[in-house]
Amino acid sequence: MRFSEKVYALCRRIPKGKVTTYKLIAERLGTRAYRAVGNALNRNPHAPEVPCHRVVGSDGSLTGFAKGLRAKRRLLRKEGVRVEGGGVPLEEFLFKF
């Protein structure tokens, strides 16, 4: 299975109303290639089945989203995720694999 397909498989497991980080996905895959995770999600051909909008920076910040950060913020809020300023409070919404 290609790296990107492994990333998509993990993203499918993130429940609605939760987020995870690029770093946690990379660590789960046994690598430190956080940017490679981001690159795979940027090319996600399976959206919305693969909810890449549920992946945020390690500090909860809203980062990179092919449809723009406004759209990412809107999708997260629609799922009940609180977005404050430019990020998500991870202590409340973080999903760990």
N, C-alpha and C positions, 0 to 999 in steps of 0.2 A: 504494500500500500504506500502510495506517495505521501510525503510529509504533509502536503496541504490537505489530503483526504483524512489524515489522522487528526489534524487541527479541526476540520469540520465535524468529525465524529465526536470530539470532545465538546465542541460548541453546542451540538444537539442536546447534550446532557444538562446544560445550564437551565434551571427552571425559570419559568416566567416570574418576574418580580425579584430576580436575583441578578447579580453580575459576578464576573470573575476577571482576572487580569491576564494580560499577555504573558507575564512572568509565570503565573501558576500553570497556564497551559503548556508553556515551554518546559517547565520543570516536570510536569506530568509525563511529557514525552521524552524526558531524560536528556534535555539539552538546555543550553543557555541562550538559544537563538530567539530571543524575544522579538526582534525586528522581523525575523522570518515568519513568525506567527502573524504579526501585523500585516506583512505582505501577502500572506495566504488569505487572510480575511478580507483584505482590500480587493482581492480578485474573486471573492466568494460567488460562484455561479448558482448556489443553492438557496439564496435568500428568498423568502423569509424562513424556510424550513431550517436553515442553519442561522440561528439568531446572533449574527456577529455584532449587533448593536449592544449586546449584553457583555461585551468585553471592554474593559477600561484600563487606564494606566495603574501602576502599582500603588499610587497615592489616591486612587479613586477618580483621577481627572478624566474628563471626556477627551479622548484623543482619536485621531484618524477614523473617519467613516466615509465611505465612498459617496454617500448621499449628503454629506455635510453634517456638522455638529448640531445644527438646529434640528435636523431630522432625528438624529440619535437621541437628543434630549427629549423630543416629543415622544418617540417610541418607548423610551424608558419610563417616562411619566405615565404614559397610557397603561403600562404594566404595574404601576403602583410604586415604582422606584423613585425615591426623593432625590432630586438633583438640586444641589445648593451651589450657587455660583457656577463654577466650572467643573463640579465633580459630584460624586456619589459618596455618602458616608459609608465606608466599607464595614465598619463595626456593625452596621445594621443590615446591609444587603449583600455581603460577600458570600459567594458559593465556592466551597473548596471541594476538589475532586477526591 
